[in-house]
Amino acid sequence: MLDEQEWERMASALSDFEQKVKPIKHPAACDHAEAQRLVGELEREVSDRYFEITGYRETNIHAIRHHRLADFGPECSRCGHLFRTPQAGFCANCGLKKNLTTDSADGHG
């Protein structure tokens, strides 16, 4: 999971990737094999940045968008998994309901 400082670095790399890929994907830009090679190089740049930050080699750079810690809720007090969203009412892993009056994931406040 990426904290906000790490996420800013990755978001910048992903945005750069998207801007560089747009012209390559245009049919007149280059042939298919060359486009695949260029996109592969750009994907490696993003993957390398992710590896620098996390020490983990992500093979699907599009999955990185789902690694932002702020997009998840609190840690479940029963099983330790994160709630799927900050607004989630229960843990999708073990079913523990969040105490909505205290907004905690332990059921006690």
C-alpha positions in Angstrom: 0.0 0.0 0.0 1.2 3.5 -0.8 0.9 6.3 1.7 0.1 9.8 0.3 3.7 10.9 -0.3 4.4 7.6 -2.1 1.2 7.9 -4.0 2.1 11.4 -5.3 5.3 10.0 -6.8 3.4 7.1 -8.4 0.5 9.3 -9.6 3.0 11.5 -11.4 4.7 8.5 -13.0 1.3 7.1 -14.1 0.2 10.5 -15.5 3.5 10.8 -17.5 2.9 7.3 -18.8 -0.6 8.1 -20.0 0.6 11.3 -21.7 3.4 9.5 -23.5 1.3 6.6 -24.6 -1.5 8.6 -26.2 0.5 9.6 -29.3 2.0 6.1 -29.7 -1.5 4.5 -29.8 -2.5 6.7 -32.7 -2.6 4.3 -35.8 -0.4 6.6 -37.9 2.3 6.9 -35.2 4.1 3.7 -35.9 3.5 0.0 -36.7 2.0 -2.3 -34.2 5.3 -4.0 -33.2 7.0 -0.7 -32.6 4.1 0.6 -30.6 4.2 -2.5 -28.4 8.0 -2.0 -27.8 7.6 1.6 -26.9 4.7 1.0 -24.6 6.6 -1.8 -23.0 9.5 0.6 -22.3 7.2 3.1 -20.8 5.5 0.5 -18.6 9.0 -0.6 -17.3 9.7 3.0 -16.3 6.5 3.0 -14.2 7.3 -0.4 -12.8 10.8 0.7 -11.9 9.5 3.7 -10.0 7.1 1.4 -8.1 10.0 -0.9 -7.3 12.1 2.0 -6.0 9.3 3.0 -3.7 8.1 -0.4 -2.5 10.8 -3.0 -3.2 8.1 -5.0 -5.0 8.1 -5.6 -8.8 4.5 -5.0 -10.0 3.9 -6.7 -13.3 0.6 -4.9 -14.1 1.1 -1.2 -13.8 -2.6 -0.5 -14.1 -3.1 -2.4 -10.8 -1.0 0.3 -9.0 -4.0 2.6 -9.0 -5.5 0.2 -6.5 -2.6 0.4 -4.0 -3.4 3.8 -2.5 -3.9 3.5 1.2 -6.2 6.5 1.5 -8.7 4.6 -0.7 -9.2 2.0 2.0 -10.9 2.1 5.4 -9.5 1.3 8.8 -7.9 -2.0 9.8 -10.4 -4.6 11.1 -9.8 -5.3 14.8 -10.9 -8.9 14.3 -8.8 -10.1 11.3 -6.5 -7.2 10.5 -7.6 -6.7 6.9 -8.4 -3.2 5.7 -12.0 -2.3 5.1 -12.5 -1.9 1.4 -13.4 1.8 1.5 -13.4 4.5 4.2 -17.2 4.3 4.1 -17.5 0.5 4.3 -19.9 -0.7 7.0 -18.3 -4.1 7.5 -15.1 -6.0 6.9 -15.4 -7.9 3.6 -12.9 -10.5 4.9 -14.5 -11.6 8.2 -17.9 -9.7 8.3 -17.2 -7.6 11.4 -19.6 -4.7 11.3 -18.2 -1.2 11.9 -19.8 0.7 14.8 -21.3 3.5 12.8 -21.9 5.7 15.8 -18.2 5.8 16.7 -16.8 5.1 13.2 -14.5 2.5 14.5 -13.9 -1.0 13.3 -13.8 -2.7 16.7 -17.5 -2.4 17.6 -16.5 -0.8 20.9 -15.7 2.8 20.0 
